[in-house]
Every structure is written in structure tokens, then in C-alpha cells.
Amino acid sequence: MIRVGVVDDQELVRTGFRLILESEDDLEVVGEAADGQAALDMVRARRPDVVLMDVRMPVMDGVEATRRLGSNHDTKVIIVTTFDLDEYVFAALQHGASGFLLKDAPADQLIAAIRVVASGDALLAPSITRRLIEQFQAVGRPHSPGSHAALDTLTERETEVLIQLAQGLSNAEIAEALYVSETTVKTHVGRILTKLQVRDRVQAVVLAYELGVVKPGGATRPGGGRPGGGR
């Protein structure tokens, strides 16, 4: 059973999410909150596996709540917003959110997103996530001085996998593109996260865009390799 927390300042939205989620045998809504501070209290008390987090709320917004939950690896956050290209959403991704959805997303997409994130994956497939990252990477964001050095520790194959991640491919799709098993891809992804010292796939992709490993249009940095080649 996947335990879900719903955080939104509109009661009607929370009720709608609950009705959708509790129609599924493997999903259980274990708590609700109307602001970020209440969300932190709910997570501590109810320990949901996944939290659906609104962005703009009173008392504490969803970005700050996500930042404070960043060290809690047991609870994953999906940002749910009305705004598709919103800097607040990008900040939430930087602070550890595992992905985001628009509030008008179909019910089946919402359900699938929760299952994907609960399984330990990140919600990168929707093209809107890539557009969000691409828009803000051009502005330039601060990153650790060791980030470039960490990239240099990646093998050619790991760099190829990172490029594929940044293009929104799933493990199965990467395996098909690189002619390797899905288990091998999972191993590469784990090593990438460890070497880059990031929490999950979203964080790895944000870093890849910020440091120029991948650029809008699919270009890669010199020496970064191309999908499909290498060892």
C-alpha cells in the first residue's frame, strides 16, 4: 500500500485528490494539510510515502516545506501546481522534489505519477519538466565548486546515461537505446547519483543542465559523449 499525503490550501482540491486516489486499491490517503507548516507536522505524524504538494499557500509555501523535507528520504514530494513554467517549481525541484504535475492533469496521470515516485524513480517524462529546466538553466544557478570535478569522475557510459536521463527517458528506454539491460541502467544511475552527490534523478538532471552537460535542443558539452555510443 502506498501512503499519500495531500497538501493544498483549497479544501475542494484536497477532497478531489482524495476521491481519485482512494478509488485505487494500492493507494491510501493518510493525511491532509492546508499549508506548508501543517504539511511538515502531517509528515512527521503520518509518515506518507509520497506527498502531493501545492506551491502557493499561506503560512509556509510548498517550496520551503519541500526544502525542509529534503533530508527526509522516506517521503517523496510531487509538486502539483497550476503554473507550468514557474520559478517556484524549479526551486522545489532543486530542494528535492521528485517531479511535478499540473493540477489539470488527468486522474490516470496523477495515479501513475504517485506509483512512479513511490517506487524510487523520478517524474521526468513529461516534456514540461524538461522545458522548465531548460528555461532556468539559461539563467545560471549557483552550484558547488566541486560539481564540475564530480562530472569528470563519470565514465563515458555514465555520461551517456545522464544525457538520456536529461532527455526524460525511463530506465527501460535507456536500456533499449544503449543496448544494455535495465538492471545495468539502474546500476549506472545509482553510481551517477553517488558521484554527483545528488538525491535523485531530478537533481542529477538539474545539475546536468546547469553545468552544460545537456543544453536545449539536445546538444551535449564537448567530450560528454552522445547517446548510443561509448563502452
C-alpha positions in Angstrom: 0.0 0.0 0.0 1.3 3.5 -0.9 0.7 6.1 1.7 -0.1 9.5 0.3 -0.3 13.0 1.9 -2.3 15.8 0.2 -1.2 19.4 0.8 -3.3 22.2 -0.7 -4.9 25.3 0.7 -8.1 24.6 -1.1 -10.3 22.1 0.6 -12.1 21.3 -2.7 -8.8 20.3 -4.3 -7.8 18.1 -1.4 -11.2 16.4 -1.5 -10.9 15.8 -5.2 -7.5 14.2 -4.9 -8.7 12.0 -2.0 -11.6 10.7 -4.1 -9.4 9.9 -7.0 -6.6 8.2 -5.0 -8.8 6.2 -2.7 -10.5 4.6 -5.7 -7.3 2.7 -6.2 -6.6 -0.5 -4.2 -2.9 0.3 -3.7 -3.2 4.0 -2.6 -4.2 5.3 0.8 -4.5 9.0 1.8 -3.1 9.1 5.3 -3.2 12.9 5.9 -4.1 16.3 4.6 -2.7 19.8 5.2 -3.7 23.3 4.1 -0.2 24.9 4.4 3.4 24.1 4.4 3.9 24.1 8.2 0.9 21.8 8.7 2.4 19.6 6.0 5.6 19.2 8.0 3.5 18.3 11.0 1.5 15.8 9.0 4.5 14.1 7.5 6.1 13.7 11.0 2.9 12.2 12.4 1.6 10.1 9.5 4.8 9.2 7.5 3.4 9.2 4.0 5.5 7.6 1.2 4.5 10.4 -1.2 3.2 14.0 -0.7 1.3 15.9 -3.3 2.5 19.5 -2.5 0.8 22.7 -3.6 3.2 25.6 -4.2 1.5 28.8 -3.2 0.0 28.5 0.3 -0.3 30.7 3.4 2.0 30.4 6.5 4.6 28.4 4.6 4.7 27.8 0.8 5.4 24.4 -0.8 9.0 25.3 -1.8 10.0 25.9 1.8 8.1 22.9 3.0 9.9 20.8 0.3 13.3 22.2 1.4 12.6 21.2 5.0 11.6 17.8 3.9 14.7 17.4 1.8 16.6 15.4 4.4 13.6 13.0 4.9 14.4 10.4 2.2 11.5 8.3 3.3 8.9 10.8 2.0 9.0 11.8 -1.7 7.4 15.1 -2.9 5.4 15.7 -6.1 4.7 19.4 -6.7 1.2 19.9 -8.0 0.7 23.4 -9.5 -1.5 25.5 -11.8 1.6 27.2 -13.3 3.5 25.2 -15.8 6.6 27.4 -16.1 7.0 28.7 -12.6 10.3 29.5 -10.9 8.9 28.3 -7.6 8.5 24.9 -9.1 12.1 24.9 -10.3 13.2 25.9 -6.8 11.2 23.0 -5.4 13.0 20.6 -7.8 16.3 22.0 -6.6 15.3 21.4 -3.0 14.5 17.7 -3.5 11.0 17.3 -5.2 10.9 14.2 -7.3 8.8 15.8 -10.0 5.7 17.9 -10.7 2.3 17.8 -12.3 -0.2 20.4 -13.3 -3.5 20.4 -11.4 -5.5 19.8 -14.5 -3.6 16.5 -15.3 -5.8 13.5 -16.0 -6.6 11.3 -13.0 -4.7 8.4 -14.5 -1.5 10.5 -14.9 -1.8 11.6 -11.2 -2.1 8.0 -10.1 0.7 6.8 -12.3 3.0 9.6 -11.1 2.5 8.6 -7.4 3.3 5.0 -8.3 6.5 6.0 -10.2 7.8 8.2 -7.4 6.9 5.7 -4.7 9.0 3.1 -6.5 12.0 5.3 -6.1 12.0 6.8 -9.6 11.6 10.4 -10.5 8.9 12.0 -12.6 10.8 13.3 -15.6 8.9 12.0 -18.6 6.5 15.0 -19.2 8.1 17.4 -21.7 7.0 20.2 -19.5 9.6 19.2 -16.9 12.3 19.4 -19.5 11.1 22.8 -20.7 11.1 24.1 -17.1 14.7 23.0 -16.5 15.8 24.3 -19.9 14.3 27.7 -19.2 16.0 28.2 -15.9 19.4 26.7 -16.7 20.0 29.5 -19.1 19.8 32.0 -16.2 22.6 30.3 -14.3 22.3 28.9 -10.8 24.9 28.6 -8.0 26.4 25.1 -7.6 29.1 23.5 -5.6 32.7 24.3 -6.8 33.2 20.5 -6.8 30.3 19.9 -9.3 32.5 20.1 -12.4 35.0 17.9 -10.8 32.3 15.4 -10.0 31.2 15.3 -13.6 34.7 14.4 -14.6 34.6 11.3 -12.5 31.7 9.9 -14.6 32.7 7.2 -17.1 31.8 7.7 -20.7 28.9 5.3 -20.3 27.6 7.0 -17.2 27.7 10.3 -19.0 25.7 8.8 -21.8 23.1 7.6 -19.2 23.0 11.1 -17.6 22.3 12.6 -21.1 19.5 10.1 -21.6 18.1 10.9 -18.1 18.1 14.6 -19.0 16.1 13.9 -22.1 13.4 12.3 -19.9 13.9 8.7 -20.8 12.9 5.9 -18.4 15.3 3.1 -17.4 13.7 0.8 -19.9 14.0 3.3 -22.7 17.7 4.0 -21.8 18.4 0.3 -21.8 16.9 0.0 -25.3 18.8 3.0 -26.6 22.1 1.8 -25.2 21.6 -2.0 -25.9 22.1 -2.9 -22.2 19.8 -4.5 -19.6 17.5 -2.4 -17.4 19.4 -3.7 -14.4 22.7 -2.3 -15.8 21.0 1.1 -16.3 19.8 1.1 -12.7 23.4 0.4 -11.6 24.7 3.2 -13.7 22.0 5.6 -12.4 23.0 4.7 -8.8 26.6 5.4 -9.5 25.8 8.7 -11.1 23.8 9.8 -8.1 26.6 8.8 -5.7 29.3 10.5 -7.7 27.3 13.7 -8.2 26.2 13.7 -4.6 22.5 14.3 -5.5 19.4 12.8 -4.0 17.6 11.5 -7.1 17.3 11.6 -10.9 15.6 15.1 -10.9 18.6 16.6 -9.0 21.0 14.9 -11.4 19.2 16.3 -14.4 19.0 19.8 -12.9 22.8 19.7 -12.4 23.4 18.3 -15.9 21.5 21.3 -17.4 23.1 23.9 -15.0 26.6 22.7 -15.9 26.0 22.4 -19.6 26.2 18.6 -20.0 22.9 18.9 -21.8 21.6 22.1 -23.5 18.2 22.9 -25.0 17.9 21.1 -28.3 19.8 18.0 -27.1 23.3 19.3 -27.5 26.0 18.0 -25.1 29.2 19.5 -23.8 32.4 18.8 -25.6 33.8 15.4 -24.6 30.5 14.5 -23.0 29.7 11.8 -25.5 26.5 11.1 -27.4 23.7 8.7 -26.6 24.2 5.3 -28.1 27.9 5.2 -28.3 30.8 4.5 -25.9 31.6 1.5 -23.9 
